[in-house]
Amino acid sequence: MTMAERAVPPRVVAAERVASEAGFKKSCIPEVGRLLKLAAAAKPDGVIAESGTGSGVGTAWLHSGLGAGARLVTVERDEDLARRAAAVFADDPRVSVLMGDWRLLEQHAPFDVFFCDGGGKRDDPQRVVEQLAPGGLLILDDFTPSSHWPPRFEGEVDELRLFYLTHPDLEATEVLTTPGSSVVIGTRRA
């Protein structure tokens, strides 16, 4: 693998600069970003969604895999962050940055890829699953790996992770992204 293959896309660099300027410290890590790029590339004409734009770092990773016929819609409840992130993608009509509650995404569903990093993930997980198209990919990050079954977090059963991993409409698994973090990725059954 060459260094060019591992290069960080220019829009990711731009969104990371926005995060730094805004003092935003919860951006998507590169290990998850590369997974997002792959997921978007797997659906070249798809509708790609993100809940929790932040400064647009995850959005930029999704954008780096976006096909010519795809659309990317993301939502951020912080008005300043949404405005700043929208500026990173202002020249690409395939990208829409919405400001407000994550439920604004519903008007663009069903999704072929849904990176649920903000609203919905914890407060309405069933509704998150319902936003996926058959065969759609759901990506949820910020989990702490667990070698137990059912998965545990801080000594207790992780009910949220268990919900997604055992949901009857999903085929899902947990993937280690770093030694201390993991994602749950699933596809909606037809």
C-alpha positions as CSV (number, residue, x, y, z in Angstrom):
1,M,0.0,0.0,0.0
2,T,1.4,3.4,-1.0
3,M,1.2,6.5,1.1
4,A,-1.2,8.0,-1.5
5,E,-3.7,5.3,-0.8
6,R,-3.7,6.3,2.9
7,A,-3.8,10.0,2.2
8,V,-6.4,12.1,4.0
9,P,-8.9,13.6,1.5
10,P,-8.6,17.4,1.1
11,R,-12.2,18.0,2.4
12,V,-11.4,16.0,5.5
13,V,-8.4,18.3,6.1
14,A,-10.7,21.3,5.5
15,A,-13.3,19.9,8.0
16,E,-10.6,19.2,10.5
17,R,-9.5,22.8,10.3
18,V,-13.1,23.9,10.9
19,A,-13.2,21.7,14.0
20,S,-10.0,23.2,15.3
21,E,-11.3,26.8,14.7
22,A,-14.6,26.0,16.3
23,G,-13.0,24.1,19.3
24,F,-15.0,21.0,18.3
25,K,-13.3,17.9,19.8
26,K,-15.6,15.0,18.8
27,S,-14.7,14.5,15.1
28,C,-14.7,11.2,13.3
29,I,-11.4,9.3,13.7
30,P,-9.5,8.3,10.5
31,E,-10.2,4.6,11.2
32,V,-13.9,5.2,11.1
33,G,-13.6,7.7,8.3
34,R,-12.0,5.1,6.0
35,L,-14.9,2.7,6.7
36,L,-17.4,5.6,5.9
37,K,-15.6,6.2,2.6
38,L,-15.9,2.5,1.7
39,A,-19.6,2.3,2.7
40,A,-20.4,5.4,0.5
41,A,-18.4,3.9,-2.4
42,A,-20.4,0.7,-2.1
43,K,-23.6,2.6,-2.9
44,P,-22.5,4.7,-5.9
45,D,-26.1,5.9,-6.7
46,G,-27.3,5.8,-3.2
47,V,-28.8,8.1,-0.7
48,I,-26.3,8.6,2.1
49,A,-27.2,10.1,5.5
50,E,-25.4,11.3,8.6
51,S,-26.9,12.3,11.9
52,G,-24.5,14.5,13.8
53,T,-22.5,16.5,11.2
54,G,-20.3,18.2,13.8
55,S,-17.7,20.2,11.8
56,G,-18.1,17.9,8.8
57,V,-15.2,15.5,9.2
58,G,-17.3,12.3,9.0
59,T,-19.3,14.0,6.2
60,A,-16.1,14.6,4.3
61,W,-15.0,11.0,4.7
62,L,-18.4,9.9,3.3
63,H,-18.0,12.5,0.5
64,S,-14.7,11.0,-0.4
65,G,-16.4,7.8,-1.5
66,L,-19.5,9.5,-2.9
67,G,-20.5,8.3,-6.4
68,A,-21.5,10.7,-9.2
69,G,-25.2,9.6,-8.8
70,A,-25.3,9.6,-5.0
71,R,-26.7,12.2,-2.6
72,L,-25.4,12.9,0.9
73,V,-27.6,14.6,3.5
74,T,-26.4,15.4,7.0
75,V,-27.9,17.1,9.9
76,E,-26.4,19.1,12.8
77,R,-28.3,20.7,15.7
78,D,-25.6,23.3,16.5
79,E,-26.3,26.2,14.1
80,D,-22.7,27.5,14.1
81,L,-21.3,24.0,13.3
82,A,-23.9,23.3,10.7
83,R,-23.1,26.7,9.0
84,R,-19.4,26.0,9.1
85,A,-19.7,22.5,7.8
86,A,-22.0,23.6,5.0
87,A,-19.3,25.9,3.7
88,V,-16.9,23.0,3.3
89,F,-19.4,21.4,0.8
90,A,-20.9,24.6,-0.7
91,D,-19.5,23.8,-4.2
92,D,-21.1,20.3,-4.4
93,P,-24.9,20.1,-5.1
94,R,-24.9,16.4,-4.1
95,V,-24.4,17.4,-0.4
96,S,-27.0,19.0,1.8
97,V,-26.2,20.1,5.3
98,L,-29.4,20.6,7.4
99,M,-29.6,22.4,10.7
100,G,-31.8,21.0,13.4
101,D,-33.1,17.7,14.9
102,W,-32.0,14.4,13.4
103,R,-35.6,13.7,12.4
104,L,-35.2,16.2,9.5
105,L,-33.4,13.3,7.8
106,E,-36.7,11.3,7.5
107,Q,-37.9,13.3,4.5
108,H,-34.8,12.0,2.6
109,A,-35.2,8.3,3.6
110,P,-34.9,5.5,2.9
111,F,-31.1,5.4,3.2
112,D,-28.6,3.2,1.4
113,V,-26.0,4.2,4.0
114,F,-26.8,5.8,7.4
115,F,-23.9,6.9,9.6
116,C,-25.9,7.6,12.8
117,D,-23.4,9.5,15.0
118,G,-25.7,11.9,16.6
119,G,-29.5,12.0,17.4
120,G,-31.5,8.9,17.0
121,K,-28.7,6.4,17.9
122,R,-29.6,6.4,21.6
123,D,-33.0,8.1,21.9
124,D,-34.9,6.3,19.1
125,P,-33.0,3.3,17.8
126,Q,-36.0,1.6,16.3
127,R,-36.7,4.7,14.2
128,V,-33.0,4.7,13.1
129,V,-33.4,1.1,11.7
130,E,-36.6,2.1,10.0
131,Q,-34.8,4.7,8.0
132,L,-32.7,2.1,6.1
133,A,-33.6,0.8,2.7
134,P,-33.4,-3.0,2.2
135,G,-29.7,-3.7,1.9
136,G,-28.9,-0.4,3.4
137,L,-25.9,-0.1,5.7
138,L,-26.0,1.3,9.2
139,I,-22.8,2.5,10.9
140,L,-22.7,3.4,14.6
141,D,-19.4,4.3,16.2
142,D,-18.1,5.3,19.6
143,F,-18.5,1.9,21.2
144,T,-16.0,0.4,23.7
145,P,-15.0,-3.2,22.6
146,S,-16.3,-6.0,24.8
147,S,-15.2,-9.6,24.8
148,H,-18.4,-10.6,26.6
149,W,-21.8,-11.8,25.4
150,P,-24.0,-10.0,25.8
151,P,-21.7,-7.0,25.3
152,R,-20.9,-5.1,28.5
153,F,-19.9,-1.5,29.2
154,E,-18.7,-0.4,32.6
155,G,-19.7,-3.7,34.1
156,E,-23.3,-3.6,32.8
157,V,-25.0,-5.2,29.8
158,D,-24.8,-2.6,27.0
159,E,-28.5,-2.6,26.0
160,L,-28.0,-0.2,23.2
161,R,-25.3,-2.2,21.4
162,L,-27.3,-5.4,22.1
163,F,-30.4,-3.8,20.5
164,Y,-28.6,-3.2,17.2
165,L,-26.6,-6.5,17.2
166,T,-29.8,-8.6,17.8
167,H,-32.4,-6.6,15.9
168,P,-34.5,-8.9,13.8
169,D,-34.4,-6.5,10.7
170,L,-30.6,-6.3,10.8
171,E,-27.6,-8.5,10.1
172,A,-25.1,-6.8,12.3
173,T,-21.6,-7.2,13.7
174,E,-19.1,-5.2,15.8
175,V,-15.8,-4.3,14.2
176,L,-12.7,-3.1,16.1
177,T,-11.5,0.2,14.7
178,T,-8.7,0.9,17.3
179,P,-7.7,-1.2,20.3
180,G,-10.1,0.9,22.4
181,S,-13.0,1.6,20.0
182,S,-15.4,-0.2,17.8
183,V,-18.3,0.3,15.5
184,V,-21.5,-1.6,15.0
185,I,-22.2,-2.1,11.3
186,G,-25.3,-3.7,10.0
187,T,-27.4,-4.2,6.9
188,R,-31.2,-4.1,6.7
189,R,-32.6,-7.4,5.7
190,A,-34.9,-7.3,2.6
